[in-house]
Amino acid sequence: METRKLFISIVLSLITALISAQQPASAQNAPVVIKMATLAPKGTALAKAFEEMAQEIQDKTKGEVVFKTYWGGVQGDEKDVMRKIRLGQLHGGGFMGVGLGQVVPQVRVTEIPYVFRNYDEVAYVRGKLQPEMERLFEERGFKVLGWMDLGFVYIFSKVPLSDLNVARRQKWWALEGEPLSMAMFQALDISPVSLSISDVATSLSTNLIDCANSTPFGAVAFQWYTKFRYMTGYPSTNIQGATIVSKDVWNRISPASQKIVIEVARAKHKKIEQVTRMEDERSLELLKKSGIQIVKYDIKDKEMQYVFEAAKKARESLVGKVYSRELLERTLAYVEEYRRLHPEDTTVIRLDKGN
């Protein structure tokens, strides 16, 4: 009798184990929910592309990895989001260079002003540096899921910035704690107003500021463009972007699913980058239709040459503070390497006709 009971018990245990093994990971264990935050508004093509990525990851990991995303800055600006990640309230997010620089300052080296001429140069140089940057993020407790080029930045203003004297009379916005723009303003002898990105719209309405730097998409997405009448035709820099998550939550994901997450995320970030570029183009058309005029500049003009020299002074002032001398020189060498390897590529991304 006892033998029979033992036999039945063993059979039931085997059946239970077999059923359990056939169930998806989400049925066996609680899913790993990754709480993300970003400034990107929900409903945009960029947000939809990220949501596609999240859904594909959830499907391919059989529910083991689930993203919960807070859109439109509801969790605060990038400084706030990073603080909440370190407190364990969030796990990661989609960041611009400013936010990424809070973890790895060196990543800002490819955002130094007036260096890159076009998207291909940006992609070449960042591609060379990304393995090193990913290693630095790992050392500081973060996993990079994917990188993004978030577009070229232009100056938006209420009056045409016809020369430096006019520019110096304006009230410029500088993002709080942003070393690159502060170095550039200092080199140009301009004293900006430091504000959180969430305070820009109100400050434009109250005339606390007159000028702001943004991509066309950013100016439209945040509704800043309604306060401006002009924008420069020559870009100042290109914004680096990336999606990162804390290693604390990353290490809770099984190795097999980690591989899936990286494969899907890298592929989808390329799409997100393409979508962002299309959003910039559509936004530029909207800006023109709204009456914003593009101010033309001759790069051979004496004042533009002064701006370029100020940019060199600004990037030199950040050596030892944001990046090393070696990293700066290597970055600039990669730019020259690309131009040497692609002499046919003389494209300059600018919005005016003064090429």
C-alpha positions in Angstrom: 0.0 0.0 0.0 2.8 2.4 1.0 4.6 1.5 -2.2 1.6 2.3 -4.3 1.2 5.7 -2.6 4.8 6.5 -3.2 4.5 5.5 -6.9 1.4 7.7 -7.3 3.2 10.6 -5.6 6.2 10.3 -8.0 3.9 10.2 -11.1 2.0 13.3 -10.0 5.3 15.2 -9.3 6.5 14.3 -12.8 3.3 15.4 -14.4 3.4 18.7 -12.5 7.0 19.3 -13.5 6.2 18.5 -17.2 3.2 21.0 -17.2 5.3 23.6 -15.6 8.2 23.2 -18.1 5.7 23.7 -21.0 4.4 27.0 -19.6 5.9 30.3 -20.7 8.3 32.1 -18.5 5.7 34.6 -17.5 3.5 31.8 -16.0 6.4 30.3 -14.1 7.9 33.5 -12.7 6.9 37.1 -12.3 8.0 39.1 -15.4 10.8 41.5 -15.1 9.1 44.9 -15.4 11.4 47.6 -16.5 10.2 51.1 -15.6 11.4 53.6 -18.1 11.0 57.4 -18.4 11.7 59.9 -21.2 11.0 63.5 -22.2 9.6 62.3 -25.6 5.9 63.0 -25.9 3.5 60.0 -26.2 1.8 59.7 -29.6 4.7 60.8 -31.7 6.2 58.5 -34.3 9.3 58.2 -32.2 7.2 57.0 -29.2 5.3 54.5 -31.4 8.6 53.1 -32.6 9.8 52.5 -29.0 6.4 50.9 -28.1 6.9 48.5 -31.1 10.3 47.6 -29.7 8.9 47.0 -26.2 6.1 44.8 -27.6 8.4 42.8 -29.7 10.7 42.2 -26.7 7.8 41.1 -24.6 6.6 38.7 -27.3 10.0 37.2 -28.0 10.9 36.7 -24.4 7.5 35.1 -23.8 6.5 37.8 -21.3 9.7 37.6 -19.2 10.7 41.3 -20.1 8.0 44.0 -19.9 8.5 47.7 -20.3 6.4 50.3 -18.5 7.2 53.7 -20.0 6.4 57.1 -18.6 6.2 59.6 -21.5 6.5 63.4 -21.9 8.6 64.2 -18.8 5.9 63.1 -16.3 8.8 61.8 -14.1 10.7 65.0 -14.4 13.6 66.1 -16.5 16.6 63.8 -17.2 18.3 64.9 -14.0 15.2 63.9 -12.0 14.9 60.6 -13.9 18.5 59.7 -13.2 18.0 60.4 -9.5 15.0 58.2 -9.4 16.9 55.4 -11.1 19.6 55.6 -8.4 16.9 55.4 -5.8 15.4 52.4 -7.4 12.1 54.1 -8.3 12.8 53.8 -12.0 15.1 51.4 -13.9 16.1 53.3 -17.0 15.1 55.6 -19.8 15.7 57.2 -23.2 18.2 60.0 -22.7 19.8 62.8 -24.6 23.5 63.5 -24.2 22.9 65.7 -21.1 21.4 62.8 -19.2 23.9 60.3 -20.5 26.7 62.6 -19.4 25.5 62.4 -15.8 26.6 58.7 -15.9 29.5 58.9 -18.4 30.7 62.5 -19.0 33.0 61.3 -21.8 30.0 60.4 -24.0 29.5 64.2 -24.6 32.7 64.4 -26.7 30.7 63.8 -29.9 28.4 66.7 -29.1 31.0 69.4 -29.0 29.8 72.4 -31.2 30.6 73.1 -34.8 32.5 69.9 -35.6 30.3 67.6 -37.6 29.1 68.5 -41.1 26.6 65.7 -41.7 24.9 62.5 -40.4 27.5 60.1 -41.9 30.3 61.8 -40.1 28.4 61.6 -36.9 27.6 57.9 -37.4 31.3 57.1 -38.3 32.8 58.8 -35.3 30.2 57.5 -32.8 30.5 54.0 -34.2 34.2 54.1 -33.4 33.7 55.3 -29.9 30.6 53.3 -28.9 32.3 50.1 -27.7 34.4 52.2 -25.3 31.4 54.2 -24.1 29.3 51.0 -23.5 32.2 49.6 -21.4 32.2 52.8 -19.3 28.4 52.6 -18.8 28.8 49.0 -17.7 31.4 50.0 -15.2 29.0 52.6 -13.8 26.2 50.2 -13.4 24.2 50.6 -16.6 23.5 48.6 -19.8 23.1 50.4 -23.1 20.2 48.9 -25.1 20.7 51.1 -28.1 22.1 54.3 -29.5 20.3 57.1 -31.4 21.3 60.2 -33.4 18.6 62.7 -32.3 19.4 65.2 -34.9 21.1 68.5 -35.5 20.5 71.6 -33.3 19.6 75.1 -34.5 19.2 78.4 -32.7 15.6 79.7 -32.4 15.1 83.3 -31.6 12.5 86.1 -31.5 14.7 88.5 -33.6 17.1 87.7 -36.4 20.6 87.1 -35.0 22.3 89.1 -37.7 25.5 89.6 -35.9 27.3 88.9 -32.5 26.3 92.3 -31.1 22.6 91.4 -31.6 23.1 87.9 -30.2 24.8 89.3 -27.1 21.8 91.5 -26.3 19.4 88.5 -26.2 18.4 86.4 -23.2 19.6 82.9 -23.9 18.4 79.7 -22.4 21.0 77.2 -21.1 20.0 73.8 -19.7 20.8 73.5 -16.0 24.1 71.6 -15.4 24.9 71.5 -19.1 28.7 72.0 -19.4 29.0 72.1 -23.2 26.6 74.9 -23.9 27.9 76.9 -20.8 31.5 76.6 -22.2 30.3 77.9 -25.6 28.4 80.8 -24.1 31.4 81.7 -22.0 33.6 81.7 -25.1 31.1 84.0 -26.9 30.8 86.3 -23.9 27.1 85.6 -23.4 25.5 85.2 -20.0 22.6 82.7 -20.3 19.7 81.9 -18.1 19.9 78.4 -16.6 16.6 76.6 -16.6 15.2 73.1 -16.6 13.8 72.0 -19.9 10.3 72.0 -18.4 10.6 75.7 -17.7 11.4 76.8 -21.2 7.9 77.2 -22.6 6.8 79.4 -19.6 10.0 81.4 -19.7 9.5 82.2 -23.4 6.0 83.4 -22.7 7.1 85.7 -19.9 10.1 86.9 -21.9 12.6 85.6 -19.3 14.4 84.1 -22.4 14.5 85.1 -26.1 16.6 82.3 -27.6 16.8 78.5 -27.3 18.7 75.7 -29.0 16.7 72.8 -30.3 16.2 70.3 -33.1 13.2 71.2 -35.3 11.3 68.2 -33.9 12.1 69.3 -30.3 10.8 72.8 -31.0 7.5 71.5 -32.3 7.1 68.6 -29.8 7.5 71.0 -26.8 5.5 73.8 -28.6 8.3 76.3 -28.3 8.2 77.2 -31.9 5.0 79.3 -31.3 7.1 81.8 -29.4 9.8 82.2 -32.1 10.0 84.0 -35.5 13.5 83.0 -36.6 15.9 80.1 -36.6 19.5 79.8 -37.8 20.2 77.9 -41.0 23.5 76.5 -39.8 23.5 73.8 -37.0 25.6 74.1 -33.9 25.8 70.4 -32.9 24.2 67.0 -33.1 22.5 65.3 -30.2 23.5 61.9 -29.0 20.8 59.7 -27.6 20.6 56.3 -26.0 18.3 54.0 -24.0 20.0 52.7 -20.9 18.8 50.5 -18.0 20.2 49.8 -14.5 22.4 46.7 -14.2 20.3 45.8 -11.1 17.2 45.2 -13.3 19.3 43.9 -16.2 20.8 41.1 -14.1 17.4 39.8 -13.2 16.8 38.9 -16.9 17.8 35.4 -18.0 20.8 35.3 -20.3 18.7 34.0 -23.2 16.3 36.9 -22.9 19.1 39.4 -22.5 20.3 38.3 -25.9 16.9 38.8 -27.4 16.5 42.3 -25.8 19.8 43.5 -27.2 19.1 42.1 -30.7 15.7 43.6 -30.9 16.7 46.9 -29.2 19.7 47.5 -31.6 17.6 46.9 -34.7 14.7 49.0 -33.4 17.0 51.9 -32.4 18.1 52.2 -36.0 14.4 52.5 -36.9 13.9 55.1 -34.1 16.8 57.1 -35.6 15.3 57.0 -39.0 11.9 58.0 -37.6 13.5 60.9 -35.7 15.0 62.2 -38.9 11.7 62.0 -40.7 10.1 63.8 -37.7 12.7 66.5 -38.0 11.9 67.0 -41.7 8.2 67.1 -41.1 8.7 69.6 -38.2 10.8 71.8 -40.4 8.0 72.1 -42.9 5.6 73.0 -40.1 8.0 75.6 -38.8 8.2 77.2 -42.3 4.4 77.1 -42.7 4.0 78.8 -39.3 6.1 81.7 -40.5 9.4 81.1 -38.9 12.2 82.5 -41.1 15.6 80.9 -41.6 18.5 83.3 -41.1 21.3 82.7 -43.6 25.0 82.7 -42.8 28.1 82.7 -44.9 30.6 80.4 -43.1 33.5 82.4 -44.6 32.1 85.5 -42.9 34.4 87.0 -40.3 31.8 86.6 -37.5 31.1 83.0 -38.4 34.8 82.4 -38.2 34.8 84.0 -34.8 32.1 81.5 -33.7 34.1 78.6 -35.0 37.1 79.8 -33.0 35.0 80.2 -29.9 33.8 76.6 -30.4 37.5 75.5 -30.4 38.1 77.5 -27.2 35.0 76.0 -25.6 36.0 72.4 -26.3 39.5 73.0 -25.1 38.1 74.4 -21.8 36.3 71.0 -21.1 39.5 68.9 -21.3 40.0 67.3 -17.9 36.5 68.2 -16.9 34.3 66.3 -19.3 36.7 64.3 -21.4 40.5 63.7 -21.6 42.9 65.4 -24.0 43.4 62.0 -25.6 39.7 61.3 -26.2 39.1 64.8 -27.7 42.1 64.4 -30.1 41.0 60.9 -31.0 37.5 62.1 -31.8 38.7 64.9 -34.0 41.1 62.4 -35.7 38.1 60.2 -36.5 36.3 63.1 -38.1 39.4 63.8 -40.3 39.7 60.0 -41.0 36.2 59.9 -42.3 36.7 62.9 -44.6 40.0 61.4 -45.9 38.2 58.1 -46.6 35.2 59.8 -48.2 36.5 62.8 -50.2 33.3 62.7 -52.3 31.2 63.5 -49.2 31.2 67.2 -48.9 27.6 67.5 -47.7 26.9 70.1 -45.1 23.6 69.8 -43.2 22.2 73.3 -43.2 18.8 74.8 -43.9 19.7 77.9 -45.9 21.0 78.2 -49.4 24.4 79.6 -48.5 26.4 76.4 -48.9 
